[in-house]
Amino acid sequence: MSEIKAGIKEIVASQMKSELDQFKIGDTVKVHFKIVEGKNERIQVYEGLVIAIKNAQIGKTFTVRKNSYGVGVERVFPIHSPRIARVELVRPGKVRRAKLYYIRGKIGKAAKIKELIIKKKKSAPARTEAPQG
């Protein structure tokens, strides 16, 4: 039984991505998703708001919501999928909830998320001491 569990852990470890893109709930992201059409392969960009991140390890997914011609469209992406080329952070968001499902009922400006403004630390000005004497 322990051999089976070890084998499963080994398979899961080989499927997981080593470097994950850093984003969180409330961020606006561009997901670069590979689409295979016959022999051709192209990358489609899906831009929207991350409203949920679910599960853990290999089954971890995130939900991205966007408005397309006035209609809300949501899509769930597996984080460790080989079809995701990259996830690009467009705008960090400032939220106080783990899931943003309430956005589904909002329209227009009410559906906006505040932008997280990251303050840069100010460096102290260099002091030059005059010789005393």
N, C-alpha and C positions, 0 to 999 in steps of 0.2 A: 504494500500500500504506500509506503514511504517513497518507493522508487517511482511510482506513478506521479506523486505530488512533486517530486524533484524534477521529473521530466516535464511536467506542466509548467513549473516555475522557469525552467530553462527556455521553453518555447515562448512564454510570455516575455521574458527578458530580451529575447532576440527580436521580438516584434516591436518593442517600445522604442520611441525616438530618444536619443541621448540628449539632444539639445532642443528644448521647447521654447517657443516664442513667449515672451513675457507680456501678458495682458490679464485684465481682471474684469469683473462684472461692472458695467457702466461705461466701458471703453468703446469707442468707435473704431472698428478694425476693417481691414481689407483682407479677405481670405483668398489666396491664390490657389485655385482648385483645378487639378488636372482632369480633363474630360477626354475620354477615348472614344473616337468615332471611327469604327472600322480599323484601318491601319493608321489613321491620323491621330495625333495627340496634340491638344491645345490647352492653354491655361485660361480659365475664366476667373475674373475677379468679382467677388461678391462683397459689397461694402455695407456695413450696418452696425447696429448696436448690440453688444453682447448682453443678453438678458438673463442667461443662466449658464452655470457650469455644474455638471452632474457627475456622480460616480467617482471612481478612483482607478488607478493603475491603467490597465490596457483598455478598459471600457469607458474611460473618461471622455465626455462629450461637452460641447458648448453650443448654445443656441444663439443665432444671430438674426436680428429682426431689422428689416428695412421697409420703407414705403416705396412701392412701385406704382406710379400713376394713381396715387390716392388709395391704394389697397395695401394693407400690411401683409408682408410676406416673411415667414420665418423658415429658417433652415437649420438643421442640426448637423454638426460636423463632429466626427470622432477625432480627438486630438492626435492620436498616434497613427492615423491613416496614412499610408504611403501616397495617397492621391493629393494630400495637402502639401503644396510646394512650400508655402510660407504664410505666416499671418503677420501682417504689417499694422502697427499701431498708428492710427490716424490722429486720434484725439483722446487723451485720458479723461475719464469721467469721475465725478465725485458723487457717490451714492451712499446711502445708509441701510441698504437692504441686500440680502444675499441673492434674492431672485426678483427680477423686475417685471413680473407678469402684469402688474398694474398698468404698464405702458400700453398694453393692448387696448385698453378702454379710453385712452387719451388721444386727442386729435390736435394737430397743428402745434402751436407753441407750448401747449400743456404737456406734450410728449418729449420735450427737450430735457436733456440731462445737463446739470452744471458741469463746467469744465474744471478739472483739477489743475490748479496753478501751482507749479513746483517752484518754491522760492530758492534762489541760489544763496549760499552762505557768503556773507561779505567777508573779505579778508582784511585783517587789520593793516592800516598803512604802515609802511616801514619807517621806523624812527631812526634818525641819524643824530647821534649825540655829539654835541660840540665838546671839544677838549676843554677841560676845566683847568684854570691855572693862572 
